[in-house]
């Protein structure tokens, strides 16, 4: 089995973005891994420091401006004007500080979008009963998928689709597996296939993940068009799609 790269999961854990299943798996990993626990704590402290870095930098600049003003000792005639300028600068600084907390990250990058809005698709908990070799392959594929071994999951989803090519749930899960492994061209093909089928329960999910594929491959205009379409529908990704569109402007 491949060695797990925990960087992605540490970020999701510290940000509180894990699903319950993913969180339980990660907590078990933490129990027997002191190095992993240390890394989680270090990243958490680093995030807290960086969160306030912009505000601290602005305060330092304002303090330097005030210091320079005092050292300059302007003539009496311009003192009143200088006082107005000083308070205007401080007032503008306070507005900027407030804006940093009220409107963080106005311009969204693909990295920020993935961190804030992406969650791996969770298959329905009630899986179909094992009645054939194909169903057994699907069940095992989902087990690999849920433990984040997406390469093995993809192999088994392909076996299912060889016998059941119209199994759109397997097509979607194969696409998400490719997406997790950053195989974006392959992922796009799966999501397009689900959307083109037009007669399944997974079209909303396929549209959402296809839009994220476009963002990760710098096809921003295609992503915008698809997100606008998602925002006009009443699916579960409607509000997130609208927020991303506003951030991309």
LINVENFEN-V620583 format. One line per field, one symbol per residue. burial: I if it has 16 or more other C-alpha atoms within 10 Angstrom, else O. A space follows every 10 residues. Layout:
burial->???
This chain:
burial->OOOOOOOOII IIIOOOIIOO OIIOOIOOOO OOOOOIOOOI OOOIOOOOOO OOOOIOOOIO OIOOOOOOOO OOOOOOOOOO OOOOOIOOOI OOIIOOIOOI OOOOOOOIOI OOIOOOOIOI OOOOOOOOOO OOOIOIIIII IIOIIIOIII IIIIOIIIII IOOOOOOIII IIIIIIIIII OOOIOOIIOI IIIIIOOOOO OIIIIIIIII IIIIIIOOOI OOIIOIIIOI IOOOOOIIOI IIOIIOOOO
